[in-house]
Each structure stands twice: as structure tokens, then as C-alpha cells.
Amino acid sequence: MSVVTASRPNDLESFWMPFTANRRFKGAPRLLAKASGVHYFTPEGRQVLDGTAGLWCVNAGHCRPEITEAIQAQAAEMDFAPTFQMGHPLAFELAARVAELAPADLDRVFFCNSGSEAVDTALKIALAYHRARGQGQRTRFVGRERGYHGVGFGGMSVGGIGANKKQFGATLPNVSHLPHTHMLDKNAFARGQPEHGAELADHLERLVGLHMDTIAAVIVEPMAGSTGVLIPPRGYLERLRAICDKHGILLIFDEVITGFGRLGANFASERFNVIPDMITCAKGITNAAVPMGAVICREHLYDAVVNGAPDGIELFHGYTYSAHPLACAAGLATLDVHRKEDLSGRVRALESYWEDCAHALRGLPNVIDVRNIGLVAGVELAPMPGKATERAYQIFVRCFEKGLLTRVTGDIVALSPPLTIEKPQIDEIFAILSEAIRAVD
């Protein structure tokens, strides 16, 4: 006999929201119901300019018909296919397209479903690579303070955000951290890459002296986004690369944010002319229409792990949804949009205008730094006495009320709009933000 139960109310209680102050949000919710181009719309129909490309991810603008139609067509053709001992054409096509965009010999692509999974995958590949070469003692990873590499235990371990760790206790063993590169006393209001701080890469030599030949890989974001737009000092990434080469250490760039045009190049490694051994990416690869991530590896890593292995499965790692057909369709359509509209070129054309608008905030109350690169800006604010993070949060809320979506981390407002944005909309972003900064005492 079936039992009829009452339906649960459609309220705010069932959804446990990620990275959100749930009690505070549910007391005054902010809801988005529709998106188009560079705008969101609330359930009431109020237009909100997207100053953050969703979460650093909708690089080509919202609800692109080309991407939507590709997903719809693929869902009708084949909704799912396994990639364990099987394959489907779109997976190989997308891998080739991604490899074509990546610099140098970064041409082997392992698909996953998010940036967090991409980081954990890259760490595993690093361990497998050294073991395949007879250097199984290389098990230590080096991350960086204020680094963000997702929320898996691997990414959380190499990441450098205390709040991501303190609630969960022990993380991976054998992890060390470099100092972060944010030098407010020397580099405040720098335009593009700051001048001071390249020498901070030399801390890696100290770690080599301490841990000898046990370091497997160093992982850094070329530009740290989630911890407040921390831009690498001139020469810093080059020195990291040189030290890694000297000591046989792999260098991993986490380009989940910087990949696919954000800095005016396909990848930040191209912008900074520094070639890592692996790139982790996600977000912009599908314009966030379907979740997807990837690790892009240099040829010699693949050769060591795969071509040097005996018959059978060479890398015991994968995900049910690796190279999901809908994600592949979205990825191919997204890359078509990038190629057709030259979104990286748009960033290069707009970057100086964006920079000038961002630095016009200098001198406003409580603004202690502005930094920028590509179509990214970070505005750092003096914290309210005894209320760290509150000033930026209040500015975030006021901006939303006035029709602008921003991103805050600590007392930093981060901006990263869709790459399809136009100059009048850039003006609107900074006009609303300027008003909000003035209004929050």
C-alpha cells in the first residue's frame, strides 16, 4: 500500500549552500533566475550586470545560443557514454582542440569535472610520473600561502587558505608552502605585474635544501584569483621554473581561473611566457554551461607513465563523468565561439581601458590598493575595526542592490566580467562600485 506524504515546502531550508553564510543569506536572500549576455535577472525581473562572469567562468557571456544548441543536440543524440575502456568521438576531438590551444608540448589532456578534481588528478600524475622513472621517493608537494586549489583533500592540502583547513583537521602529509607574493608595502597600486617580489621564488631553494630529492611538484596559480587577485611579480614565475628544472621538480600551473582568455591569452603560461609541466583548467572550458575540468600534460609525462608501463591500465585514476558527452559538446561549441570572436584579442584591446577605470578608484575612502591584469581587477579595502571582511561584504550587498554582481574575498572586491563586455558596461561596473565604496563607511 502506498503512503501519501505531504510535499515539502519550496522554501530556503533544504539547500545547504556552499561557501555561504547560510543563516545570514536566508535572512535576506539574493536570487538569480535568468541570464543573458553579460546580465543576470532576479525573479522579479531586475537586471544585474555580471561583474564576475558567474564565478570566473562564463567567459563568453551567458546563454550563448551556439553552446545551448550544441548541448541540446548532444543530449538527444547520446546522453552518456563511458570512457573506461571505451570512447566517443567528441572526447578525442575536444582533447585535440584543447591541446592545440595550449603552449609548447602540453598536448595530452585528461578530462575530469571540476577544478578541484583537476588539481587532485595533477598531483596523482606527478606521483605516477616520478615512480615510473624510478624516483618513488618524490612524494612531497609544495604549494603557496594564499593559494587556492579547490576543495578536494589534495587541493586543500597544497592550498594556502587557513579557513579551508581548520574545520577538517589533518590533510595530506608531506606538503610545504612557499610564501605568498602579496607585498602591499612595496607594490600597492601597481598596474599589471608588480616590480617587487621575484626573490620570493628563492624560498623553493630552501625547501630543496631541507627535503632534498623528495619534492615531486610545485603547484601555483599564475595569478591567484580566489584569494584576492594576487598578480605575480616580474620574474617570479621564471625563477620558479628555473629552480624546478634545476632540481627535477615538476611545475604545475593552476589555470582554472586564468585559462581560456581571461588574461588576454589562451592560458596565463602564454601571457607570462613560462611553460609548466601541467596545466589544470576548468570553468571557461565549457563556459560553465556543463561542469568540466582537465589536466593538460607535457609529452614527456605521458610517455613516462603510459608508454613506459607494461600492458594494462597505466594510470589507475578516472571519473565516471570524465569527458561527458554533453560537456564535450559544450566545450567544442565554446572553443568555436572563442575562435570566431577572438575573445583573447578582445581582452587585449580592452585591458588598458579596464585598467584606467579600475585605478580611478584610487583615493576613494578606505581603498588601500588596486591591482589588475587582463580583464581582472582586485580592490583592497581597509577592514572595519574589529570587523574584518565586513566592509567588503557590505559593498558586495550594496552593489547587488544597485544592479552589479561582484565577488568578495576577505576585504577585497574582485572583478572578472565576461570577456564579451563593452566599454559602456565597464563604465557602469566602476560607477556602481565607486558609489558603493563611498556609501559604506
N, C-alpha and C positions, 0 to 999 in steps of 0.2 A: 504494500500500500504506500503510495507516495505521500510525502508530507509537504504541505504548502507552508512556506515560511514567508514572512514579510520581507520585502526588499529593503536593503539598507538605504538610508537617505543619501542622496548625492550631495554630500557636504565636503568640508575640507579635512575631515578627521582621518580617513583611511590612508591617505597618501603620506608616507614618511619621506619628507623631502630631503634631497641630498645637499650637502654643503649649505644649509639654510638654518637660520634661527627659527625653528618651526613655530614656537609659541608666538614670537613677535610677528612673523608673517601672517599667521592665521588670525591674528587680531586685526590686521589691516592688509588684506591680500592684494597682490598686484597680478592680474591675469592677462594673458595674451591669447587671442582667439583666431587671429588671421594674420597672414604675412604676404607681402608683395613687394618686389623690388628691394628698396632699402628701408622699408617701413614694416612695423607691426601694427596691429589694430587690437584694441581691447574689446571685450564682449559688448561694450556699449557703443563701439564704433569709433572711439577716439584714436587718432593716428599718433604713433610713436616712432620717431626716427631711430633706426637701429645703429647706435654708435659703437657696437661691439661685434658685429657680424654674428649675432647669436651668442656663442661662446668662442670667439676667434675662429669660426668655422664656415660661415656662409659667405665665402669669398666672392662668389659670382652673383650674389643677390638672391632674394627669396623667390621660391616657387617659379623657377625658370621653366617655361613650357617644354624646352628640349629635354630637360632632365626628368620632369614629371612624366612625359610621354614615353621615354625610354624605360622607366620603371614599370609603368602600366603595361607596356607591350611585353616586357620580360615576365611579369607576373602571370600573364595569360599564356605565355609560351612554355615556361618551365619555372616553377616557383622555388624549387630547391634541387640541388644536386650535391652529392658527397664529393669531397676531394681527398678522401683517404682511399688510396689505390684506384681512384677514378679521377676524371677530369671533365671539364666542359669548356668549350671554345672561348667564352668570354674571359675566363680566368687567365688564359695564356695571352690573349690579346691585351688585356689591361696591364699585365705584368710587363709586356714589351713596351707599351706606351709609357709606363712609369719609368722603366729603365732608360728609355730614350730621353726623358726629361732630366734624369739625374746626371751629375757630372762624372767625368773620368770613367773608370771601370766599375762604377756602382751599378751593376746590371743584373743582379739576382734578387728577386722580390719574393718575400714570404708574407702572405696575407693573414691578417687577424681581424679583430673587430673594434679596436679602440686604441688610443694612445697608451693606456695602461698595459694592455696586452702586448703592444708593440715593444715596450720597454722590457717587460719580462722575457719576451722572445729574444730580444737582442742580447740580454745578459746570458741566456742559455746558449745562444750561438757562440758567444765569446768563450764560454767554458768548453763547449764541444770542440771549437777550433784549437784551443791550446792542448786539449787532451789528444786530439788527432795528431798533433805534431810532437807528441811525447813530452809535453810540458804540463802535465796534470797538476803540478804544484801551483799553477797560476789560478788561484780561486778568489783573490781579493778584488773588490771593485772600489773605485774612487769616484765619488760624486762631488757635489759642491754645496756649500751653505747657500740657502735661499734658492736651491734648485727644486723644481717640481717635475716629477716623472710619473705622475699618475698615482693610483691608489692600490695597486697590487702590492703584495709584500716585497717583491723585488724593487719596484719603483719607489715605494715608500722608504725602503732602506737606503737607497742611493740618493734619494731626495734630501733636501736640507731644510725642511719646514718642521719646526718642533711640534706645532699643533697637530700635524698629521701623524705623529708618532706617540705622543704622550698618553693617548687614550688606549692604545693597544699593546703597550709593553714591548717585549722583545721583537726585534725584526731580524733580518738576515745577519749572520756573523760575518766577520772579515770584510767590513766596509769602513772606508776612511773618507774624509771630506776635505776638499780644498776650501780656502776662504772665498767668500763672495767678492764680487768686483765693484760693489756699490760704494763709491768714495765721495760722499756728499760734500765733504770739506774742500775737495780739490776739483771736482767735476760738475758742480751744480750749474744748471742751465746750459750744458753742452748741447751743441747741435750735431746730431749724428753720433759717431763714435767719439767717446771722450779721450783726452790725451793721456791721462794718468792711469796707471794700474797694470800695465803689461807684465811688470815684475812679479805680480801675484801668481802667475803661472809657475814660477820657480819653486813654489811650495811643493809641487809634484816631485821635484828632485829630493826634497827632504823625505817624502814618503817612500821613495825608492830606496833611499839610504837606510830607512827603518825596516822596510819589508822586503827588500832585495827583489828577487825574481819571482815573487808570488802574486804580483799585480796582474790581473787579466785584462782589465779595461778601465778607461776613464770615460764617464758619461757626463756631458754638459749640454745645456741649451745654448746654442749660439747667441740667442737673445732670450733672456729669461722673461717670460710674459706674465705668468700667473702670480709671481711674487713682486710685480710692480714695474715691469718694463726696464730691465737692467741690461744695458747695451754694452757689448764687450769693448774694453779699451783698445786703442790701436796697438796692434802687435801681440795682443794677448793670445788669441786663438792660434796664431802662427807659432808662438813659443810652446803652447801645449802640444801641437802637432810634432814639433821638433823633439821635444822630450820623450813623447811616446815612441817615436821612431828610434831614438837612441837606445831605449830600454826594452824594445819588443812588446810594447803595450798597445792594445787596440784603442782607438779613439772613436767614440760613439757620439753623434750629434742627435739630440732630441729635437726634431723639427716638426713636432705635432702642431705647433702654432706657426712657425716661420715657413713651412713648406707651402708650395703652390701659390706663389706670387706675393705674399704679404710684404716682403721687403724689396720688391721690385725685381726679383729673380725667381726662377723656378724653386730654388732652395737657397737658404742662407749660406750654405757652403759655397755656392757660386758667388753670392754677393760679397763674401769675405775672402774668396779665393783660397780657401783651406779645405782640403779633401779629407773627410773622415773615413774610417773603415766601414762604418754602418751609419745609416740614417733611419731614425724612427719617424713615422709620419702617420697622420690620421686626418680628422677634421676636414680640411679642404679637399681631400682626395675625391670625395663624393659630394662636395658642397653641403655636407651634413644631412643630405636627404635620406640616406641609408647608412647606418653605422658601418665603418670600415677603418682598419688600420693596416700598416705594412712596415716591414723592415727591409730596407734596401742595402744589400751587402756587396762588397767588392769581390771581384772574381776569385782572388786567392783564398778567401774564406770558404766560399762554396767548394772550390777544388779540394781543399784540405779535408772538409767534413764529408763531402759526398763522393768525390772521385777517388779519394784515398781510403774509403771504407770497404769492407768485404760486402758480398752480396747481402741484400736485405735492406730493411729500413735504416737509413743512415742517421737521421735525427728524430729521436723519439719525442716529438712535440707537434702539436697542432690543435685546431679548434673545430668543432662541428661546423661552424659557420665561416671557416676560412674560405675566402673567395666566393661568398654567397652570390648566386646569380643576380639578384636584384641589386646588390651593392656593386657588382661589376658593371652592370648596365648603367647605374648612376655614375660610376667613376668614368666610364668611357664618354658618356654624354657631357660630364663636367669638363673633362680634358678637351673635348671638342669646343666647348664654349671658351675655355682659356685660350686655345689656339686661334679661334676665329676672331675674338675680340682683343687679343693681346693684353690680357689683364695685368701681366707683369709690366708691360710697357705703360699702361695707364698709371700704375703706381709710380713709375719713374717720372712721368710727366706731371703728376700731382704732388710729388714729395716736397718740393720747395715751398709750394703754396700751403700745404698742410703744416710744414714746419713753422712758417711765419705765423700762421693762425694760432698754433699751439703756444709759441713763445710770446705772443701778445698777452698771454695770461700772467706773465712775469710782472710783479708789482701789485697784483691783487692781494687782498688780505689773506694772510696765512699760507700763501703759496711759497714754498721753500725750494722747489725745483721743478723744472720741466725738462723732459728728455724725449727724444723722438728718433725714429728711423723708419724708412718705408712709410706705410700707412699705419703707423703705431705711434701713440704718444702716452706718456705717463706724467701725471701731475701730482707731485707730492705735497702734502699739506702738513702744517704743524698740528700735532694732536691737541685735542682739548685737554686741559689739565686734569689728570686723573681719569680721563675717559678716552683711552687710546681706541682708535677706529671709529669713534662716534661722529667726528666731523665729516669724514668721507661718506659714512653711511647716510647721514642727513642730506648731504649733497646729492647722493645717488637717488634718494627718495624724491627730493625736490625736482631733480632733472626729469624723473619719470612723470611726475605730476605735470610738468611743463612740456612733455612730449619728446623726451630723449632717453634712450636706454644707454646707461654707462655700466662699467664694471668697476668694482672697488675691491682692493685687497689691502688690509691694514688701513693706513691713512693715505692711500694712493688711489687716484682715479685713473683707470686705464681705458684707452680708446683704440678701437681697431675696426673701423666700419667696413662694410662690403667694398670690394675693390671697384665696384661699378658706381661709386658715389661721384657726384658732380660738385663743382666749386660752390654753388649756392647752398647745397646741403652741408658742406664743410663749414661754411659761414654760420649756418643755423646751429650746428653742433656746438661751436665755440661760443656763440652768443648765449645759448641756454646755459651752458656750463659756467660761463662768466657770471651770469645773473645769479646762479645757484651758489657759487663761491662767495659772492658779495652778501647774499642773504643769510648764510649760515655763519653765525658769529662764533 
